């Protein structure tokens, strides 16, 4: 009789272990999601915020390459782009200081 009561206790706790693991996994996933959202919104700008600024910056250049580089630089620099095609890059130090890894030439147009 003692063996039977022991089995029923084990059988009762079998269902609780996967539920506890599921809840733990859910809490961990939610925490990681919150961290990812916080990291993503800390300094990066959205494409919508950069689009108009880069259109202005690249208005006198070939749009394809200039726009692609400007959008990349704008996103990495938190939405900072010099105000026009002839504006000084000193308006945005991050934009100004970004260099191409191989040639060390300025990366941002």
SULSUL-V30205 format. One record per residue. OMEGA is omega in whole degrees, -180 to 180 (999 if undefined). Layout:
((OMEGA) (OMEGA))
This chain:
((178) (179) (-180) (-179) (177) (180) (-179) (177) (178) (180) (179) (-178) (179) (-178) (-177) (-177) (178) (179) (179) (178) (178) (178) (178) (178) (179) (179) (179) (179) (179) (179) (178) (178) (179) (178) (-180) (179) (-180) (180) (-178) (-176) (-175) (-178) (-177) (178) (178) (178) (180) (179) (-177) (-172) (-179) (-180) (-179) (175) (179) (-178) (-175) (-174) (-179) (-177) (175) (-170) (-173) (-176) (-179) (-179) (-180) (180) (-180) (-180) (179) (-179) (179) (179) (-179) (-177) (175) (176) (-179) (177) (176) (-165) (-179) (-176) (-180) (-178) (-180) (177) (178) (175) (-178) (-178) (179) (180) (-179) (-171) (-180) (-176) (174) (-174) (-177) (-171) (-176) (173) (177) (-178) (-173) (-179) (999))
